[in-house]
Amino acid sequence: MTVKRKPEWLRIDLKTGRSLDYVNNILKEFSLNTVCQEAKCPNRMECFSKKTATFMILGSECSRGCKFCNVSHGELEKVDENEPENVAKATVELGLKHVVITSVTRDDLPDGGAEHFSKVINKIREKDSNIIIEVLIPDLQGNEIALKKIIDAKPHVINHNMETVSRLYENVRPQAIYERSLKVLENVKKIDPSIYTKSGIMVGLGEREDEVLDLLKDLREVGCDYLTIGQYLAPSKEHYPIEEYVHPDTFKKYKEEGLSMGFSFVASDPLVRSSYNAAEMLSHA
């Protein structure tokens, strides 16, 4: 039976104010999107105050239709060749110390958008070599040559989210493959062990605790360094249903188990999202 009423620990006050207005103005000036704003992330004010933000590149339409995700999948947009320069300018203008670059999935592009990721990374580094660059990438359909384009640009962190346990992939991520996603993270470490790898999962989709722990073990086996675990919140009634509001004590248990397995840092809490405390994780390298 699907639960509907949010527990107390998930009731948050989405703050607004001058900081959000300032960020919005910069985004508008450079015709950019951030996942922070698009998803109305509950942690966005905290991240902005810590000089961290997540830009979403390669348009706003996705080539896949994952049942948990609120990104639309209509007509795919032409790649904006000015976007790398604009992301770099906005990063500097916002005074970011840690920038996360993510994208919609673009299976229509031969390399899945890998070259575009590389251009964004390089443009940011040209403007300020001290900015920490993290990328949250799609699976690139398992294309290792495309993945190497991103690796060769030398971001500090490459993140690819597993999202959920293996058993639920067919229903939650029907166009993704569990083993392929693991292979992305494994290949990063094989090609360049100096790059930190990261992944994130949602809970509350109907997974069992033993399945979550098996997923954590799989991630450690491919050398994943960092992990985020957060509560799944359905964007609408049309999306995959919430099966459970996982208690904060269970999140604490997952964190303890993850650290005992050897993750360098685990952010595990109902309100954690993929880029939450991104900068803090690197201090535990």
Residue pairs with C-beta under 8 A, 6 or more apart in sequence:
2 241
2 242
2 243
3 242
3 243
3 244
3 245
4 242
6 245
7 245
9 248
9 270
10 231
10 233
10 245
10 270
10 271
12 42
12 271
14 40
14 42
15 45
17 45
19 45
19 48
19 49
20 37
20 44
20 45
20 48
23 34
23 36
23 37
23 48
23 53
23 94
24 37
26 32
26 90
26 93
26 94
27 33
27 34
27 37
27 90
29 90
30 86
30 87
30 89
30 90
30 93
31 80
31 86
32 55
32 83
32 86
32 87
32 90
33 55
33 56
33 60
34 53
34 54
34 55
34 56
35 41
35 54
35 55
35 56
35 102
35 275
36 44
36 47
36 48
36 53
36 54
36 275
37 44
38 56
38 60
38 70
38 71
39 70
39 273
41 47
41 273
42 271
42 273
43 271
43 272
43 273
43 276
47 53
47 54
47 275
47 276
47 278
50 97
50 98
50 279
51 94
51 95
51 96
51 97
51 98
51 279
52 96
52 97
52 98
52 99
52 100
52 275
52 278
52 279
53 94
53 96
53 99
53 100
54 99
54 100
54 101
54 102
54 136
54 274
54 275
55 87
55 90
55 91
55 99
55 100
55 101
55 102
55 120
56 102
56 103
56 104
57 83
57 87
57 101
57 102
57 103
57 113
57 116
57 117
57 120
58 77
58 79
58 83
58 103
58 104
58 106
58 109
58 113
58 116
59 76
59 77
59 79
59 80
59 104
59 106
60 71
60 72
60 77
60 104
61 71
61 72
61 73
61 74
61 75
61 76
61 77
61 104
62 69
62 71
62 72
62 73
62 104
62 105
62 106
63 73
63 76
63 104
63 105
63 106
63 107
63 108
64 73
64 105
64 107
64 175
64 176
65 73
65 174
65 175
66 163
66 172
66 173
66 174
66 175
66 176
67 171
67 172
67 173
67 174
67 239
67 240
68 163
68 164
68 172
68 173
68 202
68 205
68 232
68 234
68 235
68 239
68 240
69 235
69 239
70 235
70 236
70 239
71 104
76 106
76 108
79 109
79 113
79 116
80 86
83 116
83 120
84 116
84 119
84 120
84 122
84 123
85 123
87 99
87 101
87 120
87 123
87 124
88 120
88 123
88 124
88 126
88 127
89 127
91 99
91 124
91 127
91 128
91 131
92 127
92 128
92 131
96 131
97 130
97 131
97 132
97 279
98 131
98 132
98 134
98 278
98 279
98 282
99 124
99 131
99 132
99 133
99 134
100 134
100 135
100 136
100 159
100 275
100 278
101 117
101 120
101 121
101 133
101 134
101 135
101 136
101 155
102 135
102 136
102 137
102 274
103 113
103 116
103 117
103 136
103 137
103 138
104 138
105 112
105 138
105 139
106 112
106 113
106 138
107 141
110 146
111 140
111 143
111 145
111 146
111 149
112 138
112 139
112 140
112 141
112 143
112 146
113 138
113 140
114 137
114 140
114 143
114 146
114 147
114 149
114 150
115 149
117 135
117 137
117 149
117 150
117 153
118 149
118 150
118 152
118 153
121 133
121 135
121 150
121 153
121 154
121 155
122 153
124 131
124 133
125 131
125 133
132 156
132 157
132 279
132 282
133 155
133 156
133 157
134 155
134 156
134 157
134 158
134 159
134 198
134 275
134 278
135 150
135 155
135 157
135 158
135 159
136 159
136 160
136 161
136 274
136 275
137 147
137 150
137 158
137 159
137 160
137 184
138 160
139 160
139 176
139 177
139 180
139 181
139 184
140 146
140 147
140 184
141 180
142 177
142 180
142 183
142 184
144 187
147 184
147 187
147 188
147 191
148 191
150 158
151 158
151 188
151 191
151 192
151 195
154 192
154 195
155 195
156 195
156 196
156 282
157 195
157 196
157 197
157 198
157 226
157 278
157 281
157 282
158 185
158 188
158 195
158 196
158 197
158 198
159 197
159 198
159 199
159 200
159 226
159 274
160 181
160 184
160 185
160 197
160 198
160 199
161 181
161 199
161 200
161 201
161 274
162 178
162 181
162 182
162 199
162 200
162 201
162 215
162 219
163 172
163 173
163 176
163 200
163 201
163 202
164 172
164 173
164 201
164 202
164 205
164 207
165 201
165 207
165 208
165 211
165 212
165 214
165 215
166 178
166 211
166 214
166 215
167 207
167 211
168 205
168 206
168 207
169 176
169 177
169 178
171 240
172 205
172 240
182 218
182 219
182 222
183 222
185 197
185 199
185 219
185 222
185 223
185 224
186 222
186 223
188 195
188 197
189 195
189 197
189 222
189 223
193 223
196 225
196 226
196 264
196 282
196 285
197 222
197 223
197 224
197 225
197 226
198 224
198 225
198 226
198 227
198 228
198 281
199 219
199 224
199 226
199 227
199 228
200 227
200 228
200 229
200 230
200 273
200 274
201 212
201 215
201 227
201 228
201 229
201 230
202 229
202 230
202 231
202 232
203 212
203 229
203 230
203 231
203 232
203 244
203 246
203 250
203 251
203 254
204 231
204 232
204 233
204 242
204 243
204 244
204 245
204 246
205 232
205 240
205 242
205 243
206 243
206 244
209 250
209 253
212 229
212 254
213 254
213 257
216 227
216 254
216 257
216 258
216 261
216 263
217 261
219 227
219 263
220 261
220 262
220 263
224 263
225 263
225 264
225 265
225 285
226 263
226 264
226 265
226 266
226 281
227 258
227 263
227 265
227 266
227 267
227 268
228 266
228 267
228 268
228 272
228 273
228 274
228 276
229 251
229 254
229 255
229 258
229 266
229 267
229 268
229 269
229 272
230 268
230 269
230 270
230 271
230 272
230 273
230 274
230 276
231 245
231 246
231 270
231 271
232 240
232 242
233 242
234 240
234 241
234 242
245 270
246 270
248 269
248 270
251 268
251 269
251 270
251 272
252 268
254 266
254 268
255 266
255 267
255 268
258 266
258 268
259 266
264 281
264 284
264 285
265 277
265 280
265 281
265 284
267 276
267 277
267 281
